[in-house]
Amino acid sequence: MNYPVSIETSPQVTGFFDEATNTITYLVADPVTKRCAIIDSVADFDYESGRLSFEQADGLIEEIERREMKLDWLIETHVHADHLSAAPYLKARLGGQIGISRKITEVQSTFGEVFHEGSDFSRDGSQFDVLFSDGDTYQIGSLQGFAMATPGHTPACMVHVIGNAAFVGDTLFMPDGGSARADFPGGDAGELYDSIQKVLALPDEMRLFMCHDYGPNGREIRWETTVTEQKANNIHVGGGKTREAFIRMRTERDATLSVPRLILPSLQVNMRAGEIPTDVDGNLMLKLPINGL
């Protein structure tokens, strides 16, 4: 597919790092119209106590109001397994549309079974305002964004490209971090390699913004790189590493990884566009399936 790449425009990008989950949320703004988007928001969730709060989201609200901006979009690059989305909280206060890949339906079908969801849980993506297909475009003021399907980590992963900035979700990490795992249900190491090649086919000067950073080898947290830097230095795909070598590395490495600490609450919430499920009495309630994953 020929994507509508245009690196002549440069959105204002502000990253907000969540130390508890090593997630970076992005505020992407059009400096001309003061319209903006939030990519991969985070709710504060204390697993041990079951307490939910929104300090991180409140910081975003304060920044948007301080800069007198209008929120158009709340974009999820994929169904996150390591943090809960704050999209509904932000939408209730700032407006905007919640968008995700159309393949969310595959994720909902898979994990609807894991969590033994009944017929009241819709598996058609209707919890979200907009379902993106590969190549779909959208506006943030005068800026045009487009969605690039990048399955492999999950079936519903997408990279969002806005001017000269691309928000890669979990498709890539910083060059010394490599790539995301591909062993979740619906994941595929070969697909992930192919998706990464699509990202690396973007213009060399394209700015790439990571969804996570863990500071490998004790370095300071970073979340911005370029296509040029990734092609040259990424430890998993840089320097022309082959598809076969990547699949072998990814398969062997994934077999050693433990599941993310917040995977069970995160999946239940994020497949519902950030809404918390309720019990029969309407109380917010999460499930803990035994041997479900």
N, C-alpha and C positions, 0 to 999 in steps of 0.2 A: 504494500500500500504506500502511496505517496502522501506523506503527512504534510500539513501546511506549516512548515517551519519558517519562522521569521525572526531572525536574531537582531534585527534592527531596533526592536523595542526592548526596553529594560525595566521590568517591574521593580518596585522597592520591596525587598525581602527582609523581614525581621524574624530571626529564629528565637524560640523560647524553649530552653532546655529543661526537661523534667528529670531531676536527678533520681527520683525513685524508680523510674522505668527506663532511663536513658533514651527517652523519646524527645525528638525535636518537633515542635509544632511551628508552623510557618504562618505568618501574616503577610499576604502578598497584596500589594497595593498599586493602583494606577495613580501616579502622581498628578496626572492631568485632571481626572474627574473625582478623585478621592473615593472611588469604589474599591472594594477589597474582597479577598477570599481568605478563609482559614483552612489550612490543610493539616489533617491528622491531629485533632484536638485531644486533650487528655483530661479525664476526671481523676480526682484524688480519691483513691480507694485503699483503705486499710483492711487487709484480708483478715488479720487476726481478730479484729473487733467487728468487722462487717460494716464499718462506717464509711459513708460516701460524702465527699465535700468537693468544693469547686474553686479552691484558691488559685490554681493555675488558670482556669477559665476566666476568673474575675480579673486577673492581670491582663488578659487579652481584651476584655471589655473596657477596662480603664484606658488601655492604649488606643483602642479604636475611638473611644469617646474623646480622648485628649486630642487626637489628630483630626477629629470631626469627620470621620469617614463613615461610609455606608457599606454594610456587609451584604454581598450578593450570594456568596457560596460558602458552604461547609463541605469540604471534599475529603473523602476517605480514600486513601490509596489502595487499601485492601481491608479485609476483616482482621483486625489486629488480634493477636493472641497474647499480648504482653501488657496491654493497658486498656482501660475502659474509655470509650469516646465520650466527650462532653458536648457533642453536637446538639442534642435536644435542648440542653440548658442554654447554650449560646443562641440557638435559634429563637427560643422564647423571649430572649432579651434584646436581640439585635436583628431578628429576621434572617433572611437568606434561605437558600435551598440546600438540602443535604443530598449529595451525589456520590455514587459508587458504581463500580462495574456492573453491567447487566448480568454477569456470571455470578453475582451474589446468590442467585437462585440455586446454583450447584452447592454452594457452601451451606445454604439454609437446608437443603435436602439432606446433606450429609450429617450435619450437626443437629438437625431436628430429630434424627433417629438416635444420636448419641444421648441427647437430653430427654428422650421420650416425650417430645412435644406432641400435644394433641392437635385436633383439627382447627383449634382456635389460633394456632400459629401459622400464619400465611407464609408460604414458601415461594412467593412470586415476586419478591422484592418490593412489595407495595408499602413497606415501612419507610422507604426512601422517597424523596421527591423526584429525583432524576436518576435514571439508570443509563450509564454511558456505554456505548459500543465503541469498538476500535475505530479511531479516526474522528469521532464526534468532536465538534467545536462548541465553544461557549464564550461569552463575553464577561470581562471584568472591567466595566467602563469602556475605555477605548482599547483595552488590551484583549487580544484573542488568545484563548487557551485551547488546547486539544488533548484528548485522552488517547494514550497508546497502550494497547493490551500487552501485558508482560507476565503471562502466567508462568508458573514453575514453583515459586514459593507457595502460592495458593492459586486456585483457578481464577480468582477475582482480582488479581493484582493489576494495577495500572500505573503507568508513569504519566504525570500531567506536565505538559510543556506550555509555558506561558512566556512568550517573547524569547529572551536568551537565557531563561531559567527553566530547569527540568527538575521535578520533584519525584524522586525515584522510589519512594516507599522502601520496601525491604528487598528490592531487586539487587541493589548493590549497597555495600558499605564503603567507607573511606578506603583508599588503596591498600593500607596496611591492615584493614579488617576483612577484605575479600568480598564475600557474598553471603546471602541468607541461606538457611537450611531449606531442604526440599523434601523432607520426610513427613510433613503433615498430611492428613487425608486430602487427596487431590493434588498434592505436590508432585513434581517430576523434575529430576536434575537435568535431563536433556532439554526439556522445555525452558528451564531457567537459563541454561546456557544460551539458547536461541534468543530469549528475551533480552539478555544482557547484550548480545550482539546488535540488537535493534537500538538499544540505548547508545552503544559505542559508534553506531553509524550516524548519529546526530553530528552537527558541525563541531569541529575540534574545540572551538572556543565556548561552546555551550556550558553554562554554569550548572553543576549538578548538586542538588541538595539532598542529604541523607535523612532518613526517618529516624535512624538510631546511630549512636556512636558510644563505644565502650572504652575509649582511650587505651588501645593495645600497648603493652609494654610500658605503661605508666605515663604516656604522653598526655598532654592537655586535650580536653574534648574539642573536636572539630566536626563541622558538618557540611562544608562547602569544598568542592573540588571541580575539576573540568573533565571533559571527555578526553583531552590529550593526556592528562595525568593518569586517568584510569587505564587507558590503553597501554601506557608505558609501564605503570607500576603496580597495578592491582595484583595482589599475591595469588588470586585464584584464576583470573582470566587475562591478565596483562601479558604483554610480550608474545602474543600469538598462541597462547595455550590452546590445545585442541579440545574439541567437544568430548572425545573419549577420555582424555586425561581429566577433564573437569568432572565428568560423571563419576569416574573412579574416585577422585578426591572427595567429592561431595558425599557420595554414598558411604565411604569409609568414615568420614568425619561426622556425618549425621548420626551414625550408629553409636557414637560416644556421647552425644548431647542429651542432657536431661530436658524435660519439658519446661516451658516458661512457667514461672511461679503463679502468674495470674491467668493462665490459659483457660481454666474452667469458668470463672466469672466473666472474663473478657469475651469469650465466644458467645456466651448466652446473651450478653448485652449488645455486642457489636453487630451480630446478625439481625438485631432488631433496630438498627440505626441509632444505637445508644440508649434506647429505652430499657429500663429495668423490668424484668418479668414480674408478675404478681401471682399470689395464690388465689384460691377461690373466694377469699374475703376481701380481695383487693390490696392486700399488704405486699410491699416490695419483697421479693423472695428469690433467691438463687438456689439451684440444685447442685448436688455433689454426686454425680454418677460414679459408682464404684466399678473399677476396671473398665471404664467406658472408652478410654483412649489407649 
